[in-house]
Amino acid sequence: MSLAFKQETFRDDYTFRNSPEAIRRFPFPFPEDQYMYSVNIEPHTPGPKGAVTEFTLDVDEHYVAECRDKAITLEQDPGRCASLPHMMDAEWDFLEFSMESLARDYPEQFSLSKNGKAWTWVNRPLGLEQSFVFGDAATLPMGPFEYMGRQVQGDFVLLDQREDTLFADAGIVTSQADWSLAFNVGMSWHEWHGPVPQVTKLGVMDRALKFLMSLQQGNPVRRLNWTMTINPRLDTSPENYPLWGGDRNKVTEQNAGELAHLRVELQTLFRMPRSNAIVFSIRCYLISMQEMATYPRWAKRFHRVLRDLHPDLVEYKGITKYQQAVVAWLSRFDDGADIGTGTQPE
């Protein structure tokens, strides 16, 4: 697979843009005109050629820029990567899983050679080559989880299964949608998801936990989640709220097309072989309203979803201040005609 990596930024001057190909493959999450929070889990089987689900881990035109942005965030706040002492086996599981996946699916960009426990990893886009002994953290420049977490797009949480629940006991999180790893690390499943509205009375989290506790190795699952952000900023953490929170006051009906971005998370979960931990991958995709509107069917549908969104979800997703401005901007694409179901752009 041939990839052309873009030089762009996700902060300050915000030069991030999607190519027409990236827009077309964007994981638009709305098959209907209404949205209500649900588990919506499906098997993580290979998707169509070119889709974000084609391979186990998605690498796209933003790879180099996203890895650089992740490195900046970790330099400014090393606490964005945390792992409790008992998670070392899970860290090595993650390293092997991510290296093998990337080398298998993107052989032009990554390679992995093994001679017993003596391994050599090559990451051509980032200009890295590392020989190390598998299982010996001293032979890597940093812990195995952080080493590979820096080289894969998205955030990762390692879930330890014990006491009839799951615990978020390790994570590398630099592109989260307004939640804090420092606050969540070590939390149980229900503690972590407690703030999500509607889910307790609907029993959504109980059903999701029961399902994930039985997740089998070799049978990963996935779901899409979404929110919005102003400007194409990956790091919208509570710790850095002063850097991005005020941007929500700048949105008007006139500039919403440029400033407002739909933020979709492709969330995938994989059971690891040695530790029995679950790798929770949270891959973030951004698209501006202007880019979305290149497919008017998407703009029409999102207009209806956002216009009719439950007030609890409006508040939870942090879009109260600019919801109406974005709805007004999108309304020009909604002629009232029936769209049907599905997420295809045309």
N, C-alpha and C positions, 0 to 999 in steps of 0.2 A: 504494500500500500504506500503510495507516494503522498507525502504531506508537505505543504508549504507553510512554514510557521511565520506568524505575523509579529512585527515589532509594535507593541502597544502597551498601554498602561491602564490600570484599574484604580488609579488614585490621582490626585492633583489635577493634571490636565485632561485626564480621561480620554485617551485616544482610542480606546477599545471600540471596534466596529465588527459586525458580522459580514462576511462575504455572502453573496447570493446563495452559494452552496450551503453555508452554515445556517442561513435563515431557513432554507428548505428542510434541513434535517433537524431543526429545532424540535424538541419534544413537547409540542403543544399539548397541554394536559386536559383539555375540556371536550369530551365527546358529546356533551349536551349543553343546553342553554342555562342550566342551573348547576350550582355546586354546593355540596354539603360534605363536611369532613367524613372520610371513610377510610377503611384499611386499604382497599383496592390493591391487594397483593396478587401477583401473578408469577408463574415460573420465569426465571431469568434465562430463557432460551435465546439462541441467536436470532436477532431480528434481520430485516431485509438488508441487502448490501447498501452500505452508506449510512444506515440508520445509527443512532447513538447506541443502540442495543446490539449492533452487529457482533461485537466482540465482548469479552468478559469485562474489560476496562476500556473505556473510550478515550482515545487520544485524538485531538483535533487541531485545527489551525492555531488555537490559543494556547497550546501546551507550554511553549517556552515562556511566554509572558505570564501565564498563571503560576508556573514554578518560580519565576523570579519574584512575583508578588508575594507568594508564600514565604520565600526566603526573607523578604523585607519585613513581613509581619513577625516572623520568628526571631529576627534580629532585634526588633523593637520590644518584643514580649516573648521571651523563651518559654514562658508558662503556657503558651498555646499548645505545646506538646507535653503531655504528662502520661506517666505509666506507673501503676502501683507495682511494688516489687514482685508479687506473685505472677505477673503477666509476661515474664520473659519467654516462656515457651510460646505464648501467643504472638509475641513480637517476631520470633523466628518463623513461625507459621506464616505471618503476614509477609515477611521478606520473601520467603520462597514462593508464596502464592502470587505476589505482584511481579516478581522477576520473571517467573515462568510464563505468566499471562502475557506480559508485554513482549517478551522475546518470541513467543509463539505467534502472536497476532500481528506484530509489527517488526518483522525480522530486518527490515531496512534501517530501522531506528535503534533497535536494542538487541543485544545478544548476551547469552549466558552459557558459559562452559563449566563443566564439573569434572573433577578428578577426585573421586571420593568426597572428602569434606573440603577439599581445596577448590574454591569456586572463583571465577572471574566474571565480573559484570561490566558491560559496556553500554553506556547511554550516549549515543552520538548527538542527539539534539542539544544536550547540556554539556557535552565535551567531558564526560566522566568515564574513567576506567578504574576499577577497583578489584584487586585480588584479596581474598579473605578466607578464613576458615569458618565454615558453617558451624554455628553453635558457640563460637568464641568471639564475644563482643569486642574484646580488646583488639581484634584485627580489623575492625571498622572504625571510621573517623567519629562515629557517634553510635548510639543504640540502633539496633536493626530496624525497629519500628520507625524512628525518626528518619533514618537514612533513606528508606524507601518511601516513607510518607511525603518527603520533600520532592520526590520524583514522579508522583502520580497526581493527576488533576483531581481536585476535590478534597473533602475532609474524610477522616476515618475514625471510627470509634470501635474499640475492641470490647465486646460484651462477654463477661464471665458468667457462666451458668452455675448457680448454686442456690441452696435454700429455696428451691422451687420458684426462682425468678431469675432475671438477668440483671447484671450490674455493669454500668459503664465505667470500667476500671482502667481504661487507657484511651487516649485520643490525641490526634493531631488535627487541630481545628483552626483554620485561618480564613474561611469564607462562610462563616455561619450567619444565619438570618436572625440576628438579635438574641442569641443565647450564649452562655458563658461556659466554656470547658472547666475553668477553675471552680465554678460553682457546682457543675454537674458531675465531675469526676468522682467515682465511688458511689453514686446514687443508684438505687434500684429502679427497675422499669417504671413503676407507678410514680415514684418520686420525680423522675425525669420528665414524665409526660403529664404531670399534674396540672400545669397551666393551660393545657389545650381545652378550649370550651366545648361543650356538648358531648365530649367523649365519655364522661363518667356515667351520665344517665343513659347513654346509648349502649354502654358496655363495649365500646370499640376496643379500648386498650386491653381489656380482659381477654377478648377473643384473639387479638393480635399476639399477646404474650403466649397464650396456649398454643397457637400455631407455631410461633418461632421456637418455643421450647422443644418442639418435635422436629425442627429443621434437620435434614439429613445432609451429610457430606456428599457433594456431587449434585445436589438439587437446590441451587441457589434460587432466591426469589427477588422480586423487585416491585417498586411502586413509584409513582410520581407524586410529589408534593409541590406546592407553589406559594409564593408570596410576591411582594413587589419591593422595589428599591428605587431610590432617586439617584440618578447617575449610575454608570456601570461599575459600581464599587463592589468588590468581593468581600472585603472586611467590614461587615456591619455588626460588629460585636458591641456588647454593652460597655466594655472597657474603653472603646474608642468612640462612644456616642457623641462627644463634643465635636468630632471631626465630620460626622455625617448627619446627625440628628436634625440640625437646622436646615438642611437641604429640603426637608419635607415642607417647609414653609414657603419655598420658592416656586412651587408648581402653580401654573395658571392654565386656563383653557388654551391659551396661545402657545405656551412652551411645553405642554404635557407630552407632545409627540416626541420631543427630543430628550426630555429629562426623565420621564417615567419609564421604568423597565419592568417587564415581567421576569420574575426570577423563579426558575423551575429547578427542582432537585430530583435527579434520578437517584433513588435510594435503592441500593442492592445489599443483600445479606447472604453471606457465605459461611458455612460451617467449616472450621479448620480441623485437620486430621490429628495432630498431636495433643493440643491443648483443649480441644472440644469448644474453644471460644468461637464466637460469631463475629466476623468482620462486617461492620456496618459502614458501607460506603455512601457518602453524601456528595454527589457530583452536581455542581451548580452550573446552570446555563442561563445566560442573560440575553434579553432581546428588547430593544426599545419599541415604543408604540409605532414610531415611523417605520421601523423594519418590519414589525408585525403587519402593518397595513399594506405592505407589498403583496400580501395575500388577504384581500378584503374579507374573505370568509372567516378568517381568524379574528380580524378586528370586529366584525359583526358579532361573533359569538362572545368574545371577551367583553364587549360592551354590555351584553345581556347578563353575563355572569357577575360582573362588577356592579352593575346597576342594582341587581336584586340580591346581593350577598347578605347573608344574615348579619345583623348588627354586631353580634358577639364575635363573629369571624372578622368583620371589618376592624374591630378594636384589637383583637388578638394579632392580626397580621400587620398592625401598625399603619394602616392606610387611611385612617379617619380624616386627616388633614387635607388630603389631596384626592380622595375618592371621586368627589363630584367633578373636579376639574378634568380628571382622566375620562370619566364617563361622558362629559360634554364633548371632549375632543374626539372620542371614539364614535359618538352618535352619528357623525356625518357618514359613517360607513354602514349604518343599519337602516335598511329600507323597510324593515318590518316583515319581510318575506321569510318563509320557513327555510331553515338550513338543513334539517335532518339531523342525523347523528354521525359521529366519526370525527377524526382529527386531521384528516388529510388536508393539505393547504389549498387544494383546488377542488 
